[in-house]
Amino acid sequence: MFNQITLEHCPGLTNLLGDNERIEELMKLSPEAILLRWVNYQLEKSGTNRRCANFNSDITDSEVYTYLLKQIAPLDAGVTMEALRVTAVTNCYYCSVLLLYPSLWRFRSCKFFFYLSTF
């Protein structure tokens, strides 16, 4: 899959170039570094000040995922930022998913989510 990261397959790579950086320099980065740069590019476009320095500790609260999904999802996908409005649910994966995708609310099974949704 990573061998598909070429300018031919991904012309948008030029958006990831830094000031005075050439595409050849970008292509020398590891696939993970290119992906990290793409994530941060999308986060910047989304308007948040949040950035991701690594794929370990920086994604544990799912805030980066929330901004990323909202930024790249089609407008009619129903992706919302609701997960960021209720900070108590960040420890519950199922609640976070349900808040991101309200169309799945009918499948809610988490008692904690049910309690929060009654407010």
N, C-alpha and C positions, 0 to 999 in steps of 0.2 A: 504494500500500500504506500509506504513512504517513498518508493522509487517513482511514484506518480507526482511527486512534488517538483514540478518543473514549470518554467514560464509558459511552455506550450499548454500544459494541462491546467495551470492555475494562473491566468494572466493577471489576476488581482494581486499577485505577490508584490508587484511594484508599489502597491499602497503601503507595504510594510517597510519600505526603505527609510532609513534615517537620513538626516541632513548629510549631504555629500557622500552618501553610501552608494555603491554600485551594486547591481544585481548579482554580480559574481561573488561579492563579499557575503551577501545574504544567503546565497546558495551553499556557501561553505559551512553555514551553521548546521547543527544537528537538527533532525526532524523535530525533536522536542522543543528546541529553542525557537524554531520557526513557528510551531504551534503556539508557544507561549507569546510570541510577538503578535500573532494573529488574534489571540484572545485579548491581549491588551489593546490592540487596535480597535476591536469591537467594543470593548469597555469604554474607551475614549469616545467613540462615536455615540455610545448610548447616553453620554452626558454625566456619568458617574465619575467620581474622583478615585474610586477603588481600582487597584491594579493587582495583578497576579505575578508574584516573583517566582513561585514554584507551584507544582501540582500536588504538593503534600499539605502543608499547613494553611496555605492561602485559600483552599477550597473547602475546608472542613465545615464552615458555616453555611455553605450553599449560596451565599450572597453573590459571588462571582457567577455561578451558574444561572441564577435568577436574572441578572442583568444580561448575560450572554444569550440566554434563550429568548428573552424579550427582544433583544436587538436583531437576532437572525431569523426569528420565526416569521412566517407570512402573517400579514395583518389579520387575516380571517382565521388564524389558528386559535384564537381565544387565550393566548398567553398573557398573563397579567403580572403585576408586581405585588400582588396581595401577600405573598410570602414574606415580604420585607416589612409589612405593616404590623405583623404580629410576631414580636421577637420571641415569645415564649415557645413557639412551635419549632424553632430552628433545631431543637434536639430530637424532634420526631420527624423522621424521613417521610412517613406517610402523610402527615399533616402538610408538610412543605409541598409535596407533589399535588395534593388536593387544592391547596391555595393557588398554585400555579395554573392548574387546569380545572376551573370551576365546573366544567362539563362532567367531571368525574365525581362530583359531590354525591351523586346517588349511590356510589360505591363505598362511601366513607364507613370505616369500621372502627376507627380509633376513638375511644371514649373521650380522650383529651380534646380532639378536634370537635367532637360534638358539643362539648362543654363550651369551647371558645366560640363556636358558631351561634350560640344562643344569645350572645351579647348584642 
